Each structure stands twice: as structure tokens, then as C-alpha cells.
């Protein structure tokens, strides 16, 4: 029986197996879909299906710099333990290297990695390691100088927080200090111009409402708002933050002193924005006991 691409896709979608494994299963079973599923299960290649619904909020962020370009990639797993697995780390490093030449996440997932797509490599790793995994996101940056930093690295260029800093002028030493600052403070944007106007407007309205609650005259309120918005910008924009290395200077002032201009940054932290399921072990045991 002729094995079509549609059949291979159907089997992959239902089992999570890699493309070549799905095609082989169908070939071995003469196109019988149910038999092909059983074949994959006996080979341990259909495990990914059972794990695809689990929350993968742990893992690693890897950073890589080549010339004037840097890239950060987040690869998730279910447990922190997997992040310490050498096999998983090798996969993440390989994916990060490919990301340097990928236009976006879709292109990265379709990139060739040792004869398979990145997507298939991840799917295969789900089966062998036994946890749900995903390449969640990537971000790249370019500049005259690009410096990387990983906070609490568990292996070369990978850990829980990865930072890239792009600069004109300055040197790598100063760039690393800025990257460490970014890892610690998590600024929302480089400067006020790069902030989402809707975020700024919302904060301004909140401050207006708070100030009016005081019952003070409008001209006083206007000055209060001006001061509070200035303070807000000093907290969330990189160049206006107090530099952790020298709190007497803002990051922008420190850059100017060393003849540097920070042109951009990327900060990526494992699990940002993922809602993690909190397991109540005591409740789980009680429920099990009640049903016994």
C-alpha cells in the first residue's frame, strides 16, 4: 500500500512520533493506522502523545553570539531536573546555534539538525527522556558589539536567565556589567520611547486617580503626576535605572562615562508568563484515601 504524506501527518499528530518513525511504522504495517500506533508504542516512540498535555515550565535559556549578532532561545521541560541532563543540554546548545541563522521560531523549528528537523529532534527527545518539552521562543539582536550573560549558568551559555546587550562603543567588560544589571532588575524597555504607549497611559491615569483622591488643587496634582511618572520611568526603563554597579549613576550616565551607547537588549527567563500547576500533595493523598 502506498504511504501518503497525509497518512504520515495523521499518525504523527495522533502519537507525537517523528516523521521518519511514523513513515516507518506505516510501512511496516502496510498502512494500517491502528497497527502503526501499536508498532510505535512497542518501540517506545509514541510516548510523546501522553506527555503533550503536561505543563513544561522549567528548562533552560541558551544564549549565543556570533560577530555582531546574538540570539537567545528558551527550551522548556517539565522539571528542573531535566535542565541538568547532559543530553538535554546538548540539544539546547544545538538549537541555539541553529537559531543564529533562523529568521523566526517557525524557521528554527523547520531547520535541519543532523538529518531531522528541530521539531522532530524535540519530539524524539520527549520519547527518550520522558518529559514534555517545547522550544517556546527565540529572540535575536544585532549591534556593533553584542555581549551575552547567563545568570546561574548550569552549563556553558545556558541557565535560567539569559541576557544579550547590544552597544556602540564601550567594551565587553562594561557590556557584561550592564547585562548583569538587566538580569537583576528586569527593565521593561531600553528607554521611554520604546515603552508601549498604552502601558504609559495606563500608569499615568492610575497616578492621576491616586492624586485626585488627595483633594489637592489641579496645579498641584499636575506637579505630583510629573514627579511620579519620572520615578516610574526610572524604575522600568534601563537607561534611567540606577546602575547596580554604581547606584550614584543611571545606566545611561554610566554608559556615557565609558563612551558607550546601549542600543538594545534581550532578557529571557525560563517560564516567564507560563501558569504553573501547583500540586497540593496533601489534598491529593486525602482524595486518594477517600476513594480507597
C-alpha positions as CSV (number, residue, x, y, z in Angstrom):
1,X,0.0,0.0,0.0
2,X,1.3,3.5,-0.9
3,X,2.1,5.6,2.2
4,X,1.0,9.1,1.6
5,X,2.1,12.3,3.4
6,X,-1.4,12.8,4.8
7,X,-1.2,9.4,6.4
8,X,2.2,10.2,7.9
9,X,0.9,13.5,9.3
10,X,-2.2,11.8,10.8
11,X,0.0,9.3,12.6
12,X,2.4,12.0,13.8
13,X,-0.5,14.2,15.1
14,X,-2.0,11.3,17.0
15,X,1.2,9.9,18.5
16,X,3.7,12.7,18.6
17,X,6.2,10.5,16.9
18,X,8.9,11.9,14.5
19,X,8.2,12.0,10.8
20,X,10.6,9.2,9.8
21,X,9.4,7.0,12.6
22,X,5.7,7.5,11.6
23,X,6.6,6.7,8.0
24,X,8.4,3.5,9.0
25,X,5.6,2.4,11.2
26,X,3.1,2.8,8.4
27,X,5.4,0.9,6.0
28,X,5.9,-1.9,8.5
29,X,2.2,-2.3,9.0
30,X,1.1,-1.8,5.4
31,X,-0.7,1.5,6.1
32,X,-2.9,0.1,8.9
33,X,-3.2,3.2,11.2
34,X,-4.1,1.3,14.4
35,X,-1.4,-1.3,13.9
36,X,1.1,1.6,13.2
37,X,0.2,3.2,16.5
38,X,0.8,-0.1,18.3
39,X,4.1,-0.5,16.4
40,X,5.2,2.9,17.6
41,X,4.2,2.1,21.2
42,X,6.1,-1.2,21.2
43,X,9.2,0.7,20.0
44,X,8.7,3.4,22.7
45,X,8.2,6.1,20.1
46,X,4.6,7.1,20.9
47,X,5.3,8.4,24.4
48,X,5.2,12.0,23.4
49,X,1.4,11.8,22.9
50,X,0.9,11.1,26.6
51,X,3.1,13.9,27.7
52,X,2.0,16.7,25.3
53,X,-0.7,18.0,27.7
54,X,1.7,18.4,30.7
55,X,2.9,21.9,31.6
56,X,6.5,22.4,30.6
57,X,7.6,25.5,32.6
58,X,11.1,24.5,33.5
59,X,14.1,24.0,31.3
60,X,16.9,26.3,30.0
61,X,17.6,29.6,28.2
62,X,20.6,29.4,25.9
63,X,22.4,32.5,24.5
64,X,24.9,32.5,21.6
65,X,26.8,35.4,20.0
66,X,28.5,35.3,16.6
67,X,30.0,38.5,15.3
68,X,27.5,41.3,15.5
69,X,24.5,39.1,16.2
70,X,23.3,37.4,19.4
71,X,20.4,35.0,20.0
72,X,18.5,33.7,23.0
73,X,16.4,30.6,22.9
74,X,14.1,29.1,25.6
75,X,13.6,25.3,25.6
76,X,11.2,24.1,28.2
77,X,10.8,20.8,30.1
78,X,8.5,19.7,32.9
79,X,11.1,19.5,35.7
80,X,14.2,21.4,36.7
81,X,16.0,18.0,36.9
82,X,15.9,17.7,33.1
83,X,17.7,21.0,32.7
84,X,20.7,19.3,34.4
85,X,20.6,16.4,31.9
86,X,23.7,16.5,29.6
87,X,21.6,15.1,26.7
88,X,19.0,17.8,27.1
89,X,21.8,20.5,27.3
90,X,23.4,19.2,24.2
91,X,20.1,19.5,22.3
92,X,19.5,23.0,23.6
93,X,23.0,24.1,22.6
94,X,22.5,22.7,19.1
95,X,19.2,24.5,18.8
96,X,20.7,27.8,19.9
97,X,23.4,27.5,17.3
98,X,20.9,27.0,14.5
99,X,18.9,30.0,15.8
100,X,21.7,32.3,14.8
101,X,20.7,31.8,11.2
102,X,16.9,31.4,11.6
103,X,14.5,34.2,10.8
104,X,12.0,33.3,13.4
105,X,10.7,30.4,15.6
106,X,8.9,28.7,12.7
107,X,12.1,28.7,10.6
108,X,14.1,27.4,13.6
109,X,11.7,24.5,14.1
110,X,12.0,23.6,10.5
111,X,15.8,23.8,10.5
112,X,17.9,20.7,9.8
113,X,19.5,19.3,12.9
114,X,21.5,16.2,12.0
115,X,19.2,15.0,9.3
116,X,15.9,15.8,11.2
117,X,14.0,19.0,11.7
118,X,14.4,20.6,15.1
119,X,10.7,19.8,15.7
120,X,11.4,16.1,15.2
121,X,14.5,16.2,17.3
122,X,12.5,17.6,20.2
123,X,9.7,15.1,19.7
124,X,12.3,12.2,19.8
125,X,13.8,13.6,22.9
126,X,10.4,13.7,24.6
127,X,10.2,9.9,24.0
128,X,13.7,9.2,25.2
129,X,13.9,11.5,28.3
130,X,10.2,11.0,29.2
131,X,9.0,14.6,29.7
132,X,7.1,17.1,27.6
133,X,9.4,19.6,26.0
134,X,9.0,22.6,23.7
135,X,11.1,25.3,22.1
136,X,9.0,28.1,23.4
137,X,10.6,31.3,21.9
138,X,13.7,32.9,20.5
139,X,14.9,36.5,20.2
140,X,17.8,38.0,18.4
141,X,19.7,41.3,18.5
142,X,22.4,42.9,16.4
143,X,24.8,45.7,17.2
144,X,28.3,47.0,16.8
145,X,29.1,44.9,19.9
146,X,26.9,42.2,21.4
147,X,27.6,40.8,24.8
148,X,25.9,37.8,26.5
149,X,25.5,36.8,30.1
150,X,23.8,33.9,31.8
151,X,22.8,34.1,35.4
152,X,23.5,31.0,37.5
153,X,24.7,29.1,34.4
154,X,24.3,25.3,34.6
155,X,26.4,24.8,31.5
156,X,28.3,27.0,29.0
157,X,26.0,29.8,27.8
158,X,22.8,28.3,29.4
159,X,20.9,28.7,32.6
160,X,17.6,30.2,34.0
161,X,18.2,33.8,32.8
162,X,19.9,34.8,29.6
163,X,20.7,38.4,28.6
164,X,22.1,40.0,25.4
165,X,23.2,43.6,25.2
166,X,23.9,45.5,22.0
167,X,26.2,48.6,22.2
168,X,28.0,51.2,20.2
169,X,31.4,51.9,21.7
170,X,32.4,50.8,25.2
171,X,33.9,47.3,25.7
172,X,32.8,43.8,26.6
173,X,33.6,44.3,30.3
174,X,31.1,47.2,30.6
175,X,28.6,45.3,28.4
176,X,28.7,42.3,30.8
177,X,28.1,44.7,33.8
178,X,25.0,46.0,32.0
179,X,23.9,42.5,31.2
180,X,24.2,41.5,34.9
181,X,22.2,44.6,35.8
182,X,19.5,43.7,33.4
183,X,19.3,40.1,34.8
184,X,18.8,41.6,38.2
185,X,16.3,44.4,37.5
186,X,14.4,43.1,34.5
187,X,13.7,46.5,32.9
188,X,10.6,46.8,30.7
189,X,12.3,48.7,27.9
190,X,15.5,50.4,26.9
191,X,14.0,53.9,27.2
192,X,10.7,55.7,27.4
193,X,10.4,55.8,23.6
194,X,10.4,52.0,23.4
195,X,7.7,51.6,26.0
196,X,4.2,50.6,24.9
197,X,2.3,53.9,24.9
198,X,-0.8,52.1,26.3
199,X,1.3,51.0,29.3
200,X,2.4,54.5,29.9
201,X,-1.0,56.0,29.5
202,X,-2.5,53.4,31.9
203,X,0.1,54.2,34.6
204,X,-0.4,58.0,34.1
205,X,-4.2,57.6,34.6
206,X,-3.6,55.5,37.7
207,X,-1.4,58.2,39.2
208,X,-4.0,60.9,38.3
209,X,-6.7,59.0,40.1
210,X,-4.5,58.5,43.1
211,X,-3.5,62.2,43.2
212,X,-7.1,63.4,42.9
213,X,-8.1,61.3,45.9
214,X,-5.8,63.6,47.9
215,X,-8.2,66.5,47.1
216,X,-5.3,68.9,46.2
217,X,-5.7,71.6,43.6
218,X,-5.2,70.7,39.9
219,X,-2.0,72.6,39.5
220,X,-0.5,70.7,42.5
221,X,-1.8,67.4,41.1
222,X,-0.1,68.1,37.7
223,X,3.3,68.5,39.5
224,X,2.7,65.4,41.5
225,X,2.0,63.4,38.3
226,X,5.1,64.7,36.7
227,X,7.2,63.6,39.6
228,X,5.6,60.2,39.9
229,X,5.9,59.5,36.2
230,X,9.6,60.4,36.3
231,X,10.0,58.0,39.2
232,X,8.1,55.3,37.3
233,X,10.4,55.7,34.3
234,X,13.5,55.5,36.5
235,X,12.2,52.1,37.7
236,X,11.3,50.4,34.4
237,X,13.5,51.8,31.7
238,X,17.1,50.6,31.5
239,X,18.9,53.8,30.8
240,X,17.1,55.6,33.6
241,X,17.6,52.9,36.3
242,X,20.2,53.4,39.0
243,X,23.2,51.2,37.9
244,X,23.6,48.3,40.3
245,X,27.4,48.5,39.9
246,X,27.4,52.2,40.9
247,X,24.0,53.4,42.2
248,X,25.1,57.1,42.1
249,X,24.8,56.9,38.3
250,X,22.0,55.8,36.0
251,X,22.8,53.1,33.5
252,X,22.7,55.8,30.7
253,X,25.1,58.0,32.6
254,X,27.5,55.1,33.3
255,X,27.4,54.2,29.6
256,X,28.2,57.8,28.6
257,X,31.2,57.9,31.0
258,X,32.8,54.9,29.2
259,X,32.0,56.2,25.7
260,X,29.2,53.6,25.1
261,X,25.6,53.8,23.9
262,X,23.3,50.9,24.7
263,X,21.2,50.3,21.6
264,X,19.2,47.3,22.7
265,X,18.9,44.3,24.9
266,X,17.1,41.0,25.3
267,X,16.3,39.4,28.7
268,X,14.8,35.9,28.7
269,X,13.9,33.9,31.8
270,X,12.7,30.3,31.9
271,X,9.0,30.0,32.4
272,X,8.1,33.7,32.2
273,X,4.3,34.0,31.7
274,X,3.6,30.3,32.0
275,X,1.0,29.4,34.5
276,X,2.4,26.6,36.6
277,X,0.1,24.0,38.0
278,X,0.5,23.9,41.8
279,X,0.2,20.4,43.1
280,X,-1.4,20.1,46.6
281,X,0.2,16.8,47.7
282,X,-1.8,16.6,50.9
283,X,-5.1,17.1,49.1
284,X,-4.1,14.5,46.5
285,X,-3.3,12.0,49.2
286,X,-6.6,12.7,51.1
287,X,-8.6,12.3,47.9
288,X,-6.9,9.0,47.1
289,X,-7.6,7.8,50.6
290,X,-11.2,8.8,50.4
291,X,-11.7,6.8,47.3
292,X,-9.9,3.7,48.6
